[in-house]
């Protein structure tokens, strides 16, 4: 008798039903950590041959790993943890995925239904705790609801604006039995994302772009979620419009393309910020217009007409006034615009576009100046060498959060989507390493590098053991400057060099690597960088490289918080006092 036939003829307990629901959703990998109230699921996993479970060393890492998996695979990441502290440890990861719009389904255990609200051992109100940082959440109250809840959870997580969904599973739900039937359809009357942009608005947007003298496109993370990068590239090239990307949109437009402005925003390219500040029509696709890319809102694109495409209607005109709003899937909207342009009814002034591109080229001549030149290895140099060694290897690059993250975004030329994995909206230190693990699990054929700071890497460094156990051969480059670098940078410029609690010590990473049974390398001289990278790439296993770099280097360009985008600091010699 097949598993399918057994499912239809035998009553099934909730734990077995849980796994069968995952099978129906095509889930073959989950990240988790066991605990008392979910042991019935782990007992079913013991003989499960269709799901590979990855045991992490901390529940936060499980969620970050699942997000890394989702970012590379395009499929929802799945997490399984116990109740109480296990569930609470997932919050940072859930919030990270929520702000960056990546699909997760996080299953947390819960105490028996009859004990909920009685302060039972390892009870936490995970539904209440996650209400503001997930797309939707469920507390399963009846075993007969379990298949429907799981079906809806995956649907909600991956449709519309993607995001995390949390499902709380009481212990008794996992033990009682009922007939199993997985629903064929979803019935959510209050949830109907709009995928087709209004055709009149699409035509208005196209007409406005063709009439513009100084247009700019901003490509955000939504372009990745909708697989719209090919269409966006075609539209930009057909209309000869320069393209800037947000941090989350990096890779949607090739950074070596003549129309590429690279990243804009607080640490974005000088010319990208000036182009956006001086444009007359701004076409923004799949971005929330958060403060890191707008600077002073009152002066953001103050003379431009703004067209905004987003599948989430709540994002439109939330931060920036929009003249032509288009609610819909980016791929569908841009396809409508391309088809309309192919009719031949729309023309743009080629000479004006050439003049605009020439103006931007002149801004490119002014570049940031590296802050420190004292003979010590610079962090930027390390990242440039990593780029040279990996650019032809279709590598996936993950980062933690801080100075190294911004240098990576600035210096590594990403030409494809889903190549950079970094925390944007929440800015989560400790994200990059476990996310890199999930990325490697999603695609074992690719080289995966995690570029980390010496502060961030210590937040989830215990996952080195996970890499050893599952033979996850990621390469970790620690940019070790002895400080919480980005915070120290703010203290230097804005707080009279009061380096309060930002000097941070590290373990001996080479000895630490040896303790975990992996390869550890220390590099202190620029001439040794390439040799270390070659050795790490050739090594068939996890590697940690400790790059000891200049402690007082600064990230430039820099737009101070609250300042307009065109007020860009390019060197240590420029003023940076706060208001």
Residue pairs with C-beta under 8 A, 6 or more apart in sequence:
1 9
3 20
7 20
7 180
8 180
8 181
11 177
11 178
11 179
11 180
12 20
12 177
12 178
12 179
12 180
13 40
13 174
13 175
13 176
13 177
14 40
14 143
14 146
14 169
14 173
14 174
14 175
14 176
14 177
15 40
15 41
15 43
15 44
15 174
15 175
16 44
17 143
17 146
17 147
17 178
17 180
18 41
18 44
18 107
18 146
18 150
18 169
18 174
19 41
19 44
19 45
19 48
19 51
20 180
20 182
21 146
21 147
21 150
21 151
21 182
22 30
22 51
22 78
22 150
23 50
23 51
24 151
24 182
25 150
25 151
25 154
26 75
27 51
27 78
28 50
28 51
28 52
29 51
29 52
29 54
29 69
29 78
29 441
30 51
30 52
30 53
30 54
30 66
30 78
30 79
30 80
31 53
31 54
31 56
31 61
31 62
31 63
31 65
31 66
31 69
31 77
31 78
31 79
31 80
31 438
32 53
32 54
32 55
32 56
32 59
32 62
32 79
32 80
32 81
33 55
33 56
33 58
33 59
33 62
33 80
33 81
33 82
33 86
34 42
34 55
34 82
35 81
35 82
35 83
35 84
35 86
35 109
35 122
36 82
36 83
36 109
36 122
37 82
37 83
37 109
37 110
37 111
37 122
37 169
37 170
37 171
37 174
38 80
38 81
38 82
38 83
38 109
38 169
38 171
38 174
40 171
40 174
40 175
41 80
41 169
41 174
45 51
45 53
53 80
54 62
54 65
54 437
54 441
54 466
54 470
55 466
55 469
56 62
56 65
56 434
56 463
56 466
57 462
57 463
57 465
57 466
58 89
58 460
58 462
58 463
59 79
59 81
59 86
59 87
59 89
59 90
59 93
60 89
60 90
60 92
60 93
60 430
60 434
60 460
61 93
61 433
61 434
61 437
61 460
61 462
61 463
61 466
62 79
62 80
62 81
62 90
62 93
62 434
63 77
63 79
63 90
63 92
63 93
63 94
63 96
63 97
63 104
63 106
64 93
64 96
64 428
64 430
64 431
64 433
64 434
64 435
64 438
64 460
65 77
65 434
65 435
65 437
65 438
65 441
65 463
66 77
66 78
66 79
66 93
66 104
66 106
66 438
67 77
67 93
67 96
67 97
67 100
67 102
67 104
67 431
67 435
67 438
68 77
68 398
68 421
68 434
68 435
68 436
68 437
68 438
68 439
68 441
68 442
69 75
69 77
69 438
69 439
69 441
69 442
70 76
70 77
70 97
70 102
70 103
70 104
70 438
70 442
71 102
71 418
71 421
71 435
71 438
71 439
71 442
72 396
72 418
72 421
72 438
72 439
72 442
72 443
73 442
73 443
74 227
74 418
75 103
75 158
76 103
76 104
76 105
76 154
76 157
76 158
77 97
77 102
77 103
77 104
77 105
77 438
78 104
78 105
78 106
78 107
79 90
79 93
79 104
79 105
79 106
79 107
80 107
81 87
81 89
81 90
81 106
81 107
81 108
81 109
82 108
82 109
82 122
83 108
83 109
83 110
83 111
83 122
83 123
83 124
83 126
84 121
84 122
84 123
84 124
85 122
85 124
86 108
86 109
86 122
87 108
87 109
87 110
87 124
87 126
87 129
87 168
88 124
88 126
88 129
90 106
90 108
91 129
91 130
91 133
92 426
92 428
92 430
93 104
93 106
93 428
94 104
94 106
94 130
94 133
94 134
94 164
94 166
95 133
95 426
96 423
96 425
96 426
96 428
96 431
97 103
97 104
97 163
97 164
98 133
98 134
98 135
98 163
98 164
98 425
99 424
99 425
99 426
100 221
100 248
100 423
100 424
100 425
100 426
101 161
101 162
101 163
101 221
101 222
101 225
102 162
102 163
102 164
103 157
103 158
103 162
103 163
103 164
104 157
104 163
104 164
104 165
105 150
105 153
105 154
105 157
105 164
105 165
105 167
106 134
106 164
106 165
106 166
106 167
107 167
107 169
108 126
108 166
108 167
108 168
108 169
109 168
109 169
109 170
109 171
110 116
110 123
110 126
110 139
110 168
110 169
110 170
110 171
111 120
111 121
111 122
111 123
111 170
111 171
112 120
112 170
112 171
112 172
113 141
113 170
113 172
113 173
114 172
115 123
116 123
116 170
126 137
126 166
126 168
127 137
127 138
127 139
127 166
127 168
130 137
130 166
131 137
133 164
134 163
134 164
134 165
134 166
135 156
135 157
135 161
135 162
135 163
135 164
135 165
136 153
136 156
136 165
136 166
137 165
137 166
137 167
137 168
138 149
138 152
138 153
138 165
138 166
138 167
138 168
139 168
139 170
140 146
140 149
140 167
140 168
140 169
140 170
140 173
141 170
141 173
142 173
143 173
143 176
143 177
143 178
144 178
146 173
147 180
147 181
147 182
147 183
148 183
149 167
150 167
151 182
151 183
151 186
152 186
152 188
153 165
153 167
154 165
155 186
155 188
156 163
156 165
156 188
156 191
157 163
157 164
157 165
159 193
160 191
160 193
160 311
160 312
161 193
161 222
161 225
161 310
161 311
161 312
161 315
162 225
193 311
194 311
194 313
194 327
194 328
195 311
195 328
195 329
195 332
196 328
196 329
196 332
197 309
197 326
197 327
197 328
197 329
197 332
197 333
197 336
198 326
198 327
198 328
199 336
201 324
201 325
201 326
202 326
202 333
202 336
202 337
202 340
203 340
204 324
205 283
205 307
205 309
205 324
205 326
205 337
206 337
206 340
206 341
206 346
207 346
208 281
208 305
208 307
208 324
209 215
209 239
209 241
209 281
209 283
209 307
209 348
210 239
210 346
210 347
210 348
211 281
211 348
212 279
212 280
212 281
212 348
213 280
213 349
213 352
213 356
214 275
214 278
214 279
214 280
214 281
214 356
214 359
215 239
215 241
215 242
215 279
215 280
215 281
215 282
215 283
215 356
216 241
216 242
216 243
216 244
216 261
216 275
216 276
216 279
216 281
216 282
216 283
217 232
217 235
217 236
217 241
217 242
217 243
217 244
217 253
217 283
217 284
217 285
218 243
218 244
218 245
218 246
218 249
218 264
218 276
218 282
218 283
218 284
218 285
218 287
218 293
219 229
219 232
219 243
219 244
219 245
219 246
219 249
219 252
219 253
219 285
219 286
219 287
220 245
220 246
220 248
220 249
220 284
220 285
220 286
220 287
220 288
221 246
221 248
221 249
221 286
221 287
221 424
222 228
222 249
222 285
222 286
222 287
222 309
222 310
222 311
222 330
223 229
223 232
223 249
223 252
223 285
223 286
223 330
223 417
224 248
224 249
224 251
224 252
224 286
224 417
224 418
225 286
225 311
225 330
226 286
226 311
226 329
226 330
226 331
226 332
227 331
228 252
228 285
228 286
228 329
228 330
228 331
228 334
229 251
229 252
229 253
229 417
231 330
231 331
231 334
231 335
231 338
232 243
232 252
232 253
232 285
232 330
232 334
233 252
233 253
233 254
233 257
234 338
235 241
235 334
235 337
235 338
235 341
236 242
236 243
236 253
236 259
237 259
238 338
238 341
239 341
239 348
239 353
240 259
240 348
240 350
240 353
240 354
240 357
241 259
241 283
241 353
242 259
242 260
242 261
242 275
242 356
242 357
242 360
243 253
243 257
243 259
243 260
243 261
244 261
244 262
244 263
244 264
244 268
244 269
244 272
244 275
244 276
245 251
245 252
245 253
245 261
245 262
245 263
245 264
246 263
246 264
246 265
246 287
246 293
246 424
247 263
247 265
247 292
247 293
247 409
247 422
247 424
248 287
248 422
248 424
248 425
249 286
249 287
250 263
250 409
250 414
250 420
251 414
251 415
251 416
251 417
251 418
251 419
251 420
252 417
253 259
253 260
254 260
254 415
254 416
255 262
255 413
255 414
255 415
256 413
256 415
258 357
259 357
261 269
261 271
261 272
261 275
261 360
262 268
262 269
262 272
262 410
263 269
263 272
263 409
263 410
264 272
264 273
264 276
264 293
264 565
265 273
265 292
265 293
265 294
265 295
265 559
265 565
266 292
266 293
266 295
266 558
266 559
266 561
267 406
267 409
267 410
267 555
267 556
267 557
267 558
267 559
268 293
268 557
268 559
269 410
269 557
270 363
270 364
270 366
270 367
270 368
270 557
270 568
270 570
271 360
271 363
271 364
271 366
273 557
273 559
273 565
273 566
273 568
274 360
274 363
274 565
274 566
274 568
275 360
275 363
276 282
276 301
276 565
277 299
277 300
277 301
277 564
277 565
277 566
278 303
278 359
278 566
279 301
279 304
280 303
280 304
280 305
281 304
281 305
281 307
282 301
282 304
282 305
282 306
282 307
283 307
283 309
284 306
284 307
284 308
284 309
284 320
285 309
285 310
285 330
285 333
285 334
286 309
286 310
286 311
286 330
287 293
287 310
287 315
288 310
288 315
288 318
288 319
288 425
289 300
289 308
289 315
289 318
289 319
289 320
290 319
290 425
291 297
291 319
291 561
294 300
294 319
294 320
294 565
295 559
295 562
295 563
295 564
295 565
295 567
296 562
296 563
296 564
296 565
297 319
297 320
299 564
299 565
300 320
300 564
300 565
301 320
305 323
305 324
306 320
306 321
306 322
306 323
306 324
307 322
307 323
307 324
307 326
308 315
308 316
308 317
308 320
308 322
308 324
308 325
308 326
309 326
309 328
309 330
309 333
309 334
310 316
310 326
310 327
310 330
311 327
311 328
311 329
311 330
312 327
313 327
316 322
316 325
316 327
317 325
326 333
340 346
366 570
367 570
368 556
368 557
368 570
368 571
369 556
369 570
369 571
369 572
369 573
370 378
370 380
370 553
370 556
371 552
371 553
371 554
371 556
371 571
371 572
372 378
372 550
372 552
372 553
372 554
374 550
376 549
376 550
377 523
377 524
377 525
377 526
377 529
377 547
377 548
377 549
377 550
378 549
378 550
378 553
379 403
379 404
379 407
379 479
379 481
379 547
379 549
379 550
379 553
380 407
380 411
380 553
381 526
381 529
382 477
382 479
382 523
382 529
382 547
382 549
383 404
383 407
383 408
383 411
383 412
383 451
383 479
384 411
385 529
385 530
385 533
386 397
386 412
386 449
386 451
386 477
386 533
387 411
387 412
387 413
389 530
389 533
389 534
389 537
390 397
390 447
390 449
390 537
391 413
393 446
393 447
393 537
394 416
394 419
394 446
394 447
395 419
395 446
395 447
395 448
395 449
396 418
396 419
396 421
396 436
396 439
396 440
396 443
396 446
396 447
396 448
396 449
397 408
397 412
397 414
397 419
397 420
397 421
397 448
397 449
397 450
397 451
398 420
398 421
398 422
398 432
398 433
398 435
398 436
398 439
398 448
398 449
398 450
398 451
398 474
399 405
399 408
399 409
399 420
399 421
399 422
399 432
399 450
399 451
399 452
400 423
400 429
400 430
400 431
400 432
400 433
400 450
400 451
400 452
400 453
400 455
400 456
400 457
401 422
401 423
401 427
401 428
401 429
401 431
401 432
401 453
401 456
401 486
402 429
402 453
402 455
402 456
402 484
402 485
402 486
403 453
403 479
403 481
403 485
403 486
403 489
403 553
403 555
404 451
404 452
404 453
404 479
404 485
405 422
405 423
405 451
405 453
406 486
406 555
407 479
407 555
408 420
408 422
408 451
409 420
409 422
410 555
412 420
414 420
421 432
421 435
421 436
421 439
422 431
422 432
423 431
423 432
423 435
429 453
429 455
429 456
429 459
430 456
430 459
430 460
431 456
432 450
432 451
432 452
432 456
433 450
433 452
433 456
433 457
433 460
433 461
433 463
433 474
433 476
434 460
434 463
434 466
435 450
436 448
436 449
436 450
436 474
436 476
437 463
437 466
437 467
437 472
437 474
439 448
440 446
440 448
440 472
440 473
440 474
441 470
441 472
447 475
447 537
448 473
448 474
448 475
449 474
449 475
449 476
449 477
450 474
450 475
450 476
450 477
451 477
451 479
452 476
452 477
452 478
452 479
453 478
453 479
453 480
453 481
453 484
453 485
454 478
454 479
454 480
454 481
454 482
454 483
454 504
454 506
455 483
455 484
455 485
455 504
457 476
457 478
458 504
458 506
458 507
461 512
464 512
464 513
464 516
464 518
464 542
464 544
465 516
466 472
467 473
467 474
467 518
467 542
468 516
468 517
468 518
468 541
468 542
471 541
472 542
473 539
473 540
473 541
473 542
473 543
474 542
474 543
475 536
475 537
475 542
475 543
475 545
476 542
476 543
476 544
476 545
477 545
477 547
478 506
478 509
478 544
478 545
478 546
478 547
479 485
479 547
479 549
480 506
480 509
480 546
480 547
480 548
480 549
481 549
481 550
481 551
481 552
481 553
482 503
482 504
482 505
482 506
482 551
483 499
483 502
483 503
483 504
483 551
484 502
484 504
485 553
486 555
487 502
488 499
488 502
488 503
488 552
489 554
489 555
491 497
491 498
491 499
491 500
491 502
492 499
492 552
492 554
493 554
493 558
493 560
493 576
494 560
494 576
494 577
494 578
506 546
509 520
509 522
509 544
509 546
510 520
510 521
510 522
510 546
511 520
512 520
512 544
513 519
513 520
513 543
513 544
514 520
516 542
518 541
518 542
518 543
518 544
519 535
519 536
519 539
519 541
519 542
519 543
519 544
520 543
520 544
520 545
520 546
521 532
521 535
521 536
521 543
521 544
521 545
521 546
522 545
522 546
522 548
523 529
523 532
523 545
523 546
523 547
523 548
524 548
529 547
532 545
533 545
535 543
536 543
536 545
554 572
556 569
556 570
556 571
557 568
557 569
557 570
558 568
558 569
558 576
559 565
559 567
559 568
559 569
560 567
560 569
560 576
560 578
562 579
569 575
569 576
